[in-house]
Amino acid sequence: MEIRENTRLADLLAAYPWLPEAAVKIDDRLKIVNTPLGRMLIKKYTIADISKRTGYAAEDIIREIQKVIDEHAAPAADGQA
């Protein structure tokens, strides 16, 4: 999945359901996704919306999310080798 500023969080979390728990590891400001309000907002928010809400640059959020996704996939890839 290609992640862009207009990527909806609902789509991202559908592809990576474990991501909300990992979000806090990216940055403490992203802990909003694990709150009741955050779970409601996930349905309509995009990466750009989270950027505005947290003050964290969208490019940085995208880069860090991709890094976490890659790290999460790495153990599975190592097990196949």
C-alpha angles and dihedrals in degrees: 000000000000111000118213137162090267094050109125115233090224089060092045093050092045088058094040109027092174092060099094091065091048093048093081090056088057093054134333090235089067092064086099089086089067095054126090089250090048093052088053094047093047089076093065107017126103131200087264091055092051089048091055093045096048101032088233113134113254091229090055092049091050093047093049094045090051090049091052091047091050092048091048091051094046097076090051091050091047091053091055095054 
